Amino acid sequence: MNNKLENPSRRRLFRGKVTPPTPSLRLPWIKNEDHFLSNCTQCGDCIEACETNIIIKDDAGFPAIDFSNNECTFCDKCHASCQQPLFVDKHDIKTNNPLPWPAQLEINNQCLAENNIFCQSCQDVCETSAIVFDFKKSSIPTPTINLADCTQCGACISTCPQDAISLNLTKLEITHV
């Protein structure tokens, strides 16, 4: 069954919404947002292939990443299931840009530890130890993110009891080529 919206921009026009969809976290290592939106057929194969069920359809029907319930294991099944040339070449990933998204992990002020309540759930699930806690600010340890060690897997996002962690796009246009 193909649930592709034949022309999402036309549908938005008829609804009185002429602005383009807001940028989303797309599949890991896509070439760029414009290329993705132009070439994705919205077939849903990547959604079905995702072993952790983090790929959902956005408001326009395109695949997007939602870390609210799980993490990305970087299994490559979304790439393997896709028949379109949406992704950066695997060789270029290793040499030019190892990060899957042009995004940065951030912890907001809803964090329990930042509000003097003991919690280290994000550190406990971080396999690369990119999130560490220290006692410098108070008797309750507070988190610090070492972005160089962060793989952007999203494990900390889904485990945070306050939804205080997010992976925010750092630029509107993804520049993988």
Buried (B, 14 or more C-beta within 10 A) or exposed (E): EEEEBEEBBEEBEEEEEEEEBEBBBBBBBBBBBEBBBEEBEBBBBBBEBBEBEBBBBBEBBBBBBBBEEBBBBBEEBBBEBBEBEBBBBEEBBEEEBEBBBBBBBEBEEEBBBBEEEEBBBBBEBBEEEBBBBEEEEEEBBBBEBEEEEBBBBBBBBBBBEBEBBBBEBEEEEBEBE
